């Protein structure tokens, strides 16, 4: 499994690096110095990826406004995390709480030996113990598959692409560049600034959605309770629809963490599914019912 995970990470890095070099090269053509801008693009990617790899868990904890807790603070949550971690044969992750009336959960960390599983303060009042373990199983799936590392690489590379694109847009706005060198450079640059970041966004969305399906399947098989995960997802989704977190809230989690939660907590009808970080609940339930048939477990 480890080799396939790192193969996915390598492929992701190659694709996003190619996009990064493409926009760096086009911006460099516009300014008359493609070599410098390609170097700048690679430098930004290296710095951002170093930070995201070594500090992703700390950054995510801070952005989500989570608090690392002790077992005495929430014995039921610790019990669920410990039970699932033992089934997955991984060290006990750290446990965090996010103060929120909306039930939800996420995981972060580079892998099984450096993982944090977080849940909102209301999740214990919303889910049954079986549903909670199914949700934790989903999050442990993200840990096992190193999905946070994948999403961190995707986010940081996309950030570098957007940063270079913004430099180019501002330069065009203020009349910078070396237009005389190539009469088509402005058009080419404009297309690159629009299409390359869009391509990086779709790569991120594709990774995020696929990771959710994989984590659902892992959690359902690990706990052998796909029905509990289905009902948990339905309960959480219902609460999200009625009480989504405002994206401009200064008290709640940052919208940058949207892809990490088991259900996007910021959903409120403002985004079409094509640009959603998560697959639709209908598709997730359909896949979980298929998993139930595969493992011979009855689901209502």
Secondary structure by P-SEA (a helix, b strand, c coil): caaaaaaaaaaaaaaaaaaaaaaaaaaaaaaccaaaaaaaaaaaaaaaaaaaaacaaaaaaaaabbbbbcccccaaaaaaaaaaaaaacccccbbbbbbccccccccccccccbbbbbbcccccccccaaaaaaaaaaaaaaaaaaaaaaaaaaaaaaaaaaaaaaaaaaaaaacccccccccaaaaaaaaaaccaaaaaaaaaaaaaaaaaaaaaaaaaaacccaaaaaaaaaaaaaaaaaccccccccccccccccccccccccccccccccccccccaaaaaaaaaaaaaaaccccc
